[in-house]
């Protein structure tokens, strides 16, 4: 058991350290999915969108390589399953996308802004966490399970993009998914890097760095932290995960779990998970970067309207993120790297919700 405890601590430690690096990168390069969409919609600037696409491409290629070489079992990830929760992904994604505009950033950006001294994001953190917990286990969870989650398609071969292609092209869904992961990932990387003006240190650091962190954490969770036979249960286990499956990064449910851990710390059943330490890591990394670059500054609400928008946005992100089974990181990077159909639908809905909110903001400013 001592070896098991030590291994769990190693998994948690690596997740914290790499999340700390993620927080520093995000603070330094302004890596942000909402910001990327905003730049395109408002200024027709694709720089940050290309950062995100590069990160997705690297994550896809890396995940495919890990699966191909047998380092991880792709069927054991948090995003693997036979239920295509299309309506949950659409409704949750739209809510999250709209909400992150009102709250001035997605889950990861909220943590980064907290690290930079933004007290508005601290309020969003608490509200999003409570709303997420309610949607995991509380009143909105009952609504979710009995409405949108009830309308799902069963796909015995797996709710993956490769399953759809395999049904047309033939072949094993797993093999087709693997090939698509390599192909789509490489195409995204080449499509981004062909733009000479994009190839700056900051942009490459953002895209390559974030994507590489996702890949390494897939390996840590799925290989380093995998125990084929737990000495107590005699069952296979992935150490440090809240889901009992292989996890990378996501920032909605882990915020809820972080609040739960803080409030019930003395309860021995409340243990640290990779999600909780990732939340702490991003905040700490952002704070270190902000202090070193002398950009740390306290920021509060400008008005009651500003407070109201952030409160509503936090609720929408908490409810929407859990309903969609992930955020811009959970579905938009971790999930999509596995070619999960739920992830493709969720991130598309998140982008649509974000665009609608941005258009509404612009229209209100014109009045």
N, C-alpha and C positions, 0 to 999 in steps of 0.2 A: 504493500500500500504506500510505503514511503516513496517508491519509485514512481508510482502513479501520481502522487501529489506533486512531486518534483516536475514531472512531465506536464502536468496541468499548469503549473506556475510558468513553465517555459512557454507554453502556448499563449497564455494570457500576457506574458511579458513581451513577446514578439508582436502580438496584436497592438499592445499599447504603444510600443516604440514606433511601429510603422504608421499607426494612426497619428502619432505625434509628428512624424515626417509629413504625412498628408495634410495636417493642419498648417504646418509651416509653408508647404508648397501652395496650398489654397490661399493663404493670407498674402503670400509674396506675389503670386501670379494672378490673383483674382479669379481663379478657376471657379466657375459657377454655372450650373445649367440654366438657371433663371436669367442670369446676366447674359449668357450666350444668346438665349432666345430674344431678350430685350434688345441686345445690340443689333440683331438681324432685323427685328420688327421696326425699331425706332431709327436706326442709323445705317441699315444695310451693311453692317460690319460683321464679317463672318469669322473673325479671328478667334474669339472664344468658342464659337461653335466648332471650329476645326480642332481646337484643343480637346474638346469633349469627344469628337469623332476619332481622334488619334488615340485617346484613352480607351475607347470602346474597341477599336481595332486591335490594340495591343492586348487587351483583356481577352478578346475572342481567340486570338492566335495562341496566347499563353494557356488558356483553359483547354483548348483543343490539344495542345502539345502534352499537357499533364495527363489528359485522358488517354491519348494515343500511346504514351509510354508506360501507362499503368501506374502512374504516381498517385492518381486519385480515381475513385469510382464515380463517374458522372451521374449514375442513377441514384446516388446517395446525397446529392446536394439538396439544399433547402428548396430549390426551384424545380426539382424533378418530381414528376407526379403524373397521374393519368387524368386529372380533372382540368379541363380548360374552362377557367372561371372568367369567361369573356365579359359578362355584364359587371361583375365585381371590378375587373380591371378598368373598364370604361368609366363607370360611375366614380370609383375611388380615384382614378387618375385625373378626371376632370375636377373633382373637389380639391385634390392636392395641388394641381397646377394652378388653379385660380387662387387657392389659399396662399401659396408661396409668394405670389405677387403682392397680396395684401400684407403679408408678414415680412416682406423685404428679403426673402431668400428661402431656399429649401432647407431640409434638415441639416445637411453638412454646412451650408452657409450660415445657418443660425448659430451653430457651434463655433464657427470661425469668427463670427461677429462678437460673440460673447468673449472670446479670447482677446479680441481687440478693444474691449471695454464698452461694448454696446449693451446698455441695460434694457433696451427695448427687446433685444433678442433673448435676454434672460427671461423676460415675461413670456415671450413666445415659447421658449423651452418648457416652462412649467405648464402652460396651457396645452401645448401640443402633447406633452407627456401624459397629462391627465386624460385628455380626449382619446389618445391612443390606447391607454389602459382600459378605458370604458368600452372601446371598440374591440379590444381583445377579449375582455371577460365581463364587461358590465352591460348597461342598458342598451347602448348602441350595438353591442355584440349580438344581442338577441335580435335586433332589427336586421343587422347584416346577415346573420345566418338564415333567417326566415324569409328574406327577400332576394337580394342579388346573388348570394351564394347558392341559393336553391336552383338557380338557372345556370347549369353548367353542362358541358359536353364531356362525356366519358371517352377517353382515347386510350385504350388498353396498351397501345404501343408507346405511349408517352406523349404528353402535350408539348411537343417540341417542333420546331420548324422542320427538322429533318424527317419527321413522321409524315408531314404533308407532301414533301418532295418524294419520299420513298414510295408513297401510295401512287404517284404518277410515274416515276422513273424506275421503280422496282429497287430491290436491294434491301439491306438491313437498315432500319431507321437509325440505329446507333452509328453505323458506318457513314450514312448520308449526312447525319448531323455533324460528325467529325469533319468530313470533307467541306461542308458548308462553313464550319467555324474557321477553318484555315482560309478558304476562298474569300469570304466576306471580310474577315479581319485584314487580310493582305490588301484587298481592294481599298478598304477604308484608309489604311496607312499610306498607300501610294497616292491615293486621291488627295490626301491632305498635304503630304510632303512635296508634291509637285509644285506647290505654290512657293516661289522663292521668298516672297515677303513674309511668309509664315515661319520660315526656318530661322528663328531667333532662339537664343538660349532660353529665354523665359517661356516661349510657347512650347518648345520641345520638352522642357522640364515639366511643364504642366501636363501635357498629354502623355508623354512616355512615363513620367514619374507616377502619375495616378494609375495608369493602366498596369504598370509593373507591380505596384503595391497590391492591387486586386489579385494579380496572378500569384504572387508570393503568399498571400493570405489564403488563397485556395489550397496551396500546397501545405501550409502550416496546419490548417484545419482538417484537411482530408488525408494527409499522409503522416506528418509528424504527430498530430494529435489523435491518430486513429489507434485504438486498442481492439484487437480482434476478439478478445475474451476478457471482459471485466472480471476481476477476481471475486466479486460479490454476486453479480447477476449472471455471470457466464455468458453475457450477451456482448456483441460488438458495440463500441461506443466511440463517439467523437468528443474528446475532452473539451470542456469549457464552453460548449454551445448550449444555447437555451432551447433549441429545437430538437437536439439529439441527432442532427444531420450536419453535413458539411456546410459551413457558412463563410462568407467573405465580409463585405461591408454593407450596412444599411443603417439608416439613422431616424427611424420613427419608433418602431417597437423598442429598440434599445434605449431610447430616451425614457420611455415608460418604465422599462426594467431598471433604469438608473434611479429614478425617483423611488421606485419600490424598494430597491436595495438600500438607499439612503434612509428611508422612513422606517424600515424594519430591520436595520442593521443587526440588532441583537438576536433576531430570529436566525438560528443556525441553518435553517433551510434556505435562507436567502444567501446565495453564493455569487461571487463574481463570475461573469460570463464574458465571452469575447466581445459581445455587443456593448456591455457596460464599460469595459476598459477602452474600447474604441472611442466612445463618446468622450471620456476623460482625456484620451490621447489627443484628439483633434483640438479640444479647447486649450490644452497645455501647449501644443505645438504652435497654434495661432498666437497665443499670448507671448511665447518666447520670440517668435518672429516679429510681432508688433513692437515689443520692447527693444529688440536689437536694432530695428529699423527706425525707432523713435516715432512710430505712427500710432502707438497706443494712446487712446483718449476716451474719456467717459462721454457717453451720449445717451440722452434721455428722450422722452416723448415731447414733440413740439406742441401738441394740442390734444384735446379730448378726442377729436376725430382721428388723430394719429393713433392714439391708444385703442380706440374702438376697432380700427382696421386691423391692427396687429392681433387683437384678441380674437376677432372673427377668423382671421387668417390662420392663427394657431389651431383653432378648433377644426377648421377645414382640413388642415394638414394632418392632424392627429387622426381624425375619422377617415379621411381619404387615403392616407398612407397605409393604414392597416387594411382597409377594404381592398385596396389595389395590391396588397401583399408586398409593398415596398415603395420607396421614394425614387428620386432621381439617381441615387446611388444604388439602393436596393434592387430596383428593377432596371434602371437606366444604365448601370454598369455591371454590377454583380450578376443580376438575373439575365440580362441580354447577352452576356458573355457565354452563357450556357445554351443560348438559342431557344429559351423558353418562350412559348407562344404568349403566355400570360404577360411576360416582360415586354414583348413587342407591342402588345395592345395597351398595356399600362403606360409605357413611356410615350406612346403616340397620344394617348388621352391627356397625359400630363402637359405635353407641349401645346395641345389644342386649348386646354384650360388656361394655360399661361398666356397664350396669344389673345384669347378673349378678354382676360383681365387687363392686359396691357392696352388693348384697343379701348376698353372702357375707361381706363385711366386717362388716356390721351383725349378721349371725347369730353371728359369732365373738365380737363384743363382748358379746352377750347370754348367752354361755355362762359 
